[in-house]
C-alpha cells in the first residue's frame, strides 16, 4: 500500500491509473506525429487536448470503479464496465477534438485514434485484472499467529491485494488451538528472525490471539525490522489493507499515540470552503431533479414534501436533517424510532426510486451550506440510536469529532445497515475517515459516491 495525502491506496491502483494516463497520451501523440506532414498543427495545443482527454477518461474509469482495491468482481462485470467506459468516451473524444484547429480529415483520424487508444487501454485493464501477478511484484508476507485473527488477515489479503503471498503462519508461544490449515503452519524450531530471513519475507503481520506470558518476542521482531522487514500490528494492517480500523484489534493507546486525527484550523477552513463551493454547484445542477421529485411525491402521497428529523452532529450537538419524504406519513405512528429495513413496506413507490438514486438526500445540501453538515463525513444518526450504540459499541462517540456528511467512507464501502452489528461494521470505516480525512480522501469518496449512485449499490 502507498500512503497518498494521509490515505492508503493500493500501489496497483496507482500504477494502473498512471499506465492508463500515459497510454492515452503516448498513443495520441504518435498519431499526431504520423499525420503531421507539413500541415499547420499546433503540437502544444494537441498535447494539451490529449492530456485533457486522458484526465477525463481517468475520471470516468474512477467513477466506474476500475481502480478500487477490491478483487472480487467477475470477468463479466469488468467487461461490462469497460464497454460502458468505451461508450462514454465517444462523445468526450468527439467533443474535445472537434475544437482542434486542424483539417477535418485529420480531426476524424485523431478521434478514431482516441477511441482506439481507449479500447486498447480497456482491453489491457480487464486482461491485467485476470493475469497472474509477476513474481518480481509479489509481496511475501509472514503472519505471526495461527488463530482467528490470523484467518482474518488471510481473508483481508485475498480480498484486497492479489500481489500478496502468505508464505506461512508462525505460531505464538501461548496460542490456543490453531485455526489455519496445518500445512501452512511454520515450525518453531527456528527463531522468528531466522525463519523470516530464510523465507525471504517482505512483511510480518502480528496477529497473535494471546500476547501475555512472553508470547510477543519483541527483540526478534525488532531484529526483523532492522533487517528491512516491515512489521505491522493488526490494527495498522487492517487500516492499510481494508481502509478500516477494526474494533476487534483496536485499543485506546493505538488511537492516542498514533498519527492522524488532525482537526486543525487549516483543514477545517479548506473543508468548509470546499463544502460551500461544491454544495452550491450541486444545488444548481440538481434543482430540476428536485422539482420533478417534489411533484411526484405530492401526487402519490400528498404533503408534507420534506422529512425533518433530529440527528446528532459535530460534538454531539443536535440538528434537524432534511430529506425528501420517501415513507408513508404514518411510518412511525406510535412515535417509537424504528430501524429502516431492506424492502421496507413503509416506503412509497416514488420513495423506492428516489432512495435507489439517492435523490432523497439532495435537500441535505442546504444543511451543508448552513454548516450543520459536510459533503463528506459519517452518517448522522438519531439520538435514540446514538444512545443505544454508544453503550454497546466501543469508541462510537469518536465519529462525532467531525461533521456528519451527506456521503461518507462507510456509505461507499459498506452496504446499507439496519442493525447494531451493521453499525459496528460501518463504525470501522468511520474511524478510518476520522483518523485520515483530507481533501484528497473527500474527493475520492465523492467519486466513489457517483459510482454507487450509477450502480444502485447499497440502496434501500
Secondary structure, DSSP 8 states (H G I E B T S, - for coil): -EEETTEEE-HHHHHHHHHHHHHHHHHHHHHHHHH-SSS---HHHHHHHHHHHHHHHHHHHHHTTTT-S-----HHHHHHHHHHHHHHHHHHHHHHHTTSSS-HHHHHHHHHHHHHHHHHHHHHHHHHHTS---GGG-EEEEEE--SHHHHHHHHHHHHH-TTEEEEEEE--TT--S--S-GGGEE-SSS-HHHHHHHTT-SEEEE--S--TTTTS-HHHHHHHHHTT-EEEEHHHHHHHHHSS--GGG--HHHHHHSS-----HHHHHHHHHHHHHHHHHHHHHHHHHHHHHHHHHHHHH-S--EEEEEEE-GGG-EEEEEEE--B-TTTTTTS------TT-TTB-HHHHHHHHTTGGGTTHHHHHHHTS-EEES-----HHHHHHHHHHSTTGGGGGGS--EEE-HHHHHS----SHHHHHHHHHHHHHHHHH--HHHHHHHHHHHHHHHHHTTT--
